Amino acid sequence: MTQEEMLAQFEEVGKAASTCTRCDLALTRRNVVFGGGNPLTPLVFIGEGPGENEDATGQPFVGRAGALLDKALAENGMKREHIYITNTVKCRPSLVEGNRVKNRPPRQEEMDACRPWLQQQLDLIKPLVIVCLGAPAANTIIHKNFKMTQERGQWFDTPYAMKAMAAFHPAYVLRMKGEAYDKARASLVADIGAARKKVIELKKQLAERPPDPEAEQPTPKEDAQDPTQLSLFGEE
């Protein structure tokens, strides 16, 4: 599949998801938040679900949590154009308390209903590395009953990418105060840096692997790389 074909198919999946009614979140959402960033990237970030700001804009990780994520990326020499970011569910899970609409964790049946969209995204992107932002995403991508305090920052094999790890969700970091905030923020920045290095490591391993004579060789267009990725994930 050429890049043009992949991007066209990715756009079609996004259009289909924008009218999804597979679960009751369709009744309360304002916008489907399919994802954002660069689908040609080797590095994908996955969070739990959209919040109020994301629901209003249709874009993932906006507001204070998004600003912190952008700063953590920048401290590792990255921007959103270098990665792709999405969530385990594409619509905001919410509940009404008094006169306020509040965020809530997605229910298992909502995550199950939305899983085919995430699966299609990852099947098309074929990332080398996935960073799960928070335990709910790690439960989906890495293994169930993920223990963030013990397993954060470790590398795991996964059917969705060559390697996956979990990092603190930016919204969790923002709830910390004082020294706890400083430590959690530093951890997020370090984990994102480790993910970039892991991509470089895996790309080097793949380049050194002898070609499979039985495999169909890509055409030059298929083998072309996204210019935004060349220097960022090149050998260091």
C-alpha positions in Angstrom: 0.0 0.0 0.0 1.4 3.4 -0.9 1.4 6.3 1.5 -1.3 8.0 -0.6 -3.5 4.9 -0.4 -2.9 4.5 3.3 -3.8 8.2 4.0 -6.9 8.0 1.9 -8.0 4.8 3.7 -7.2 6.4 7.1 -9.4 9.4 6.2 -12.2 7.1 5.2 -12.0 5.3 8.6 -12.1 8.7 10.3 -15.2 9.8 8.3 -17.0 6.5 9.2 -16.1 7.0 12.9 -17.5 10.5 12.9 -21.1 9.1 12.6 -20.6 6.1 14.8 -23.6 5.0 16.9 -22.2 1.7 18.3 -22.7 2.8 21.9 -24.8 5.3 23.9 -21.9 7.9 24.0 -23.2 8.9 20.6 -26.3 10.3 22.4 -24.4 12.8 24.5 -21.3 13.7 22.5 -20.8 17.0 20.6 -18.0 15.7 18.4 -16.2 12.4 17.7 -12.6 12.8 18.6 -10.9 10.4 16.2 -7.3 11.5 16.8 -4.7 14.0 15.7 -1.2 14.3 14.5 0.7 12.4 11.8 -0.6 9.0 10.7 2.8 8.3 9.0 4.6 8.3 12.4 6.3 5.3 14.0 5.2 6.6 17.5 1.6 6.6 18.7 0.2 7.9 22.0 -3.1 6.5 23.3 -5.1 8.0 26.2 -8.4 7.1 27.8 -11.1 9.3 26.3 -12.0 12.8 25.3 -12.9 15.4 28.0 -15.0 18.5 27.8 -12.5 20.5 25.7 -11.9 17.7 23.3 -15.6 17.1 22.9 -16.1 20.8 22.1 -13.3 21.0 19.5 -13.1 17.5 18.1 -9.4 17.4 18.7 -7.5 15.2 21.2 -5.6 16.4 24.2 -6.5 20.1 24.3 -6.8 22.3 27.4 -4.3 22.1 30.3 -3.6 18.4 29.8 -2.8 19.0 26.2 -0.6 22.0 26.9 1.4 19.9 29.4 1.7 17.1 26.8 2.9 19.6 24.2 5.6 20.9 26.6 6.7 17.3 27.4 7.0 16.6 23.7 8.9 19.9 23.1 11.4 19.0 25.9 12.2 15.9 23.8 12.4 17.8 20.5 9.0 16.8 19.3 5.8 18.4 18.2 2.4 16.9 17.4 3.3 16.7 13.8 5.9 14.0 14.7 3.4 11.7 16.5 -0.2 10.5 16.3 -2.4 10.6 19.3 -5.8 9.1 20.0 -7.9 7.5 22.8 -9.4 4.1 23.6 -12.9 5.7 23.1 -13.6 8.5 20.6 -16.5 10.1 22.4 -16.6 11.9 25.7 -17.9 9.7 28.6 -19.9 12.0 30.9 -22.4 12.1 33.7 -24.7 14.9 35.0 -24.3 15.9 38.7 -26.6 18.6 39.7 -26.3 21.3 37.0 -22.8 20.2 35.9 -21.8 17.7 33.2 -18.6 15.9 34.4 -16.2 13.5 32.8 -16.3 9.9 33.9 -14.2 6.8 33.0 -15.5 4.9 30.0 -17.4 1.7 30.7 -16.1 -1.6 29.4 -19.0 -2.0 26.9 -18.1 1.5 25.5 -14.5 0.6 25.2 -15.5 -2.7 23.5 -17.7 -0.9 21.1 -15.0 1.6 20.2 -12.1 -0.9 19.9 -12.6 -1.6 16.2 -11.9 2.1 15.4 -8.7 1.9 17.4 -7.7 -1.4 15.8 -8.2 0.1 12.3 -6.1 3.1 13.2 -3.2 1.0 14.5 -3.5 -1.5 11.6 -3.0 1.4 9.1 -0.3 3.3 11.0 1.6 0.2 12.0 3.6 2.0 14.8 6.9 0.7 16.1 6.2 2.1 19.6 3.0 2.9 21.5 2.9 5.1 24.7 -0.2 4.5 26.8 -1.1 7.6 28.7 -2.6 6.2 31.9 -3.6 2.8 33.1 -6.9 2.5 31.2 -5.1 2.7 27.9 -2.4 0.3 29.2 -5.2 -2.2 30.1 -6.3 -2.2 26.5 -2.9 -2.2 24.8 -0.5 -4.0 27.2 -2.4 -6.2 29.6 -5.4 -6.2 31.9 -5.0 -5.1 35.5 -2.0 -2.9 34.6 -0.3 -1.5 37.7 0.9 1.9 36.9 3.0 2.5 39.9 5.0 -0.8 39.4 4.9 -1.1 35.6 5.1 2.4 34.3 8.2 3.0 32.1 8.7 -0.7 31.4 8.7 -2.1 27.8 6.2 -4.7 26.8 5.5 -6.7 23.7 2.1 -6.1 22.2 0.2 -7.2 19.0 -0.4 -3.5 18.2 3.3 -2.5 17.9 6.8 -3.8 18.3 7.0 -2.3 21.8 4.6 -0.5 24.2 5.0 1.3 27.5 2.8 3.3 29.9 3.4 6.8 31.1 1.5 9.1 33.5 -1.5 10.8 31.9 -1.0 14.6 31.8 -4.3 15.1 33.6 -3.0 12.9 36.4 0.2 14.9 36.6 -1.8 18.2 36.8 -3.6 16.9 39.9 -0.3 16.5 41.8 1.0 19.3 44.0 4.5 20.4 45.0 7.2 17.8 44.9 4.8 15.1 43.7 4.0 17.2 40.7 7.6 17.8 39.9 8.4 14.1 40.1 5.4 13.1 38.0 6.1 15.7 35.4 9.7 14.7 35.1 8.6 11.1 34.8 6.3 12.0 31.9 9.1 13.8 30.1 11.6 11.0 30.6 9.2 8.4 29.4 8.4 10.3 26.2 12.2 10.6 25.7 12.6 6.9 26.2 9.9 6.3 23.6 11.7 8.4 21.0 14.9 6.5 21.7 13.1 3.1 21.4 11.8 4.1 18.0 15.4 4.9 16.9 16.6 1.6 18.3 13.9 -0.4 16.6 14.4 1.4 13.3 18.1 0.5 13.5 17.3 -3.1 14.2 15.0 -3.3 11.2 17.5 -1.7 8.9 20.1 -4.3 9.9 17.8 -7.2 9.5 18.5 -9.1 6.3 15.7 -8.8 3.7 13.2 -11.7 3.4 13.5 -13.1 -0.1 9.9 -14.3 0.0 8.5 -10.9 0.9 7.3 -8.5 -1.8 9.7 -5.6 -2.1 8.1 -2.1 -1.8 8.1 0.3 -4.8 10.1 3.5 -4.2 6.9 5.4 -3.5 5.9 2.8 -0.9 9.3 3.0 0.7 9.4 6.7 0.9 9.5 8.3 4.4 7.6 11.2 5.8 10.1 14.2 5.8 9.0 15.2 9.3 10.2 11.8 10.6 13.6 11.7 9.0 15.7 13.7 11.4 13.6 13.2 14.5 13.8 9.4 14.5 17.1 9.0 12.7 20.1 7.4 14.3 21.7 9.4 17.1 
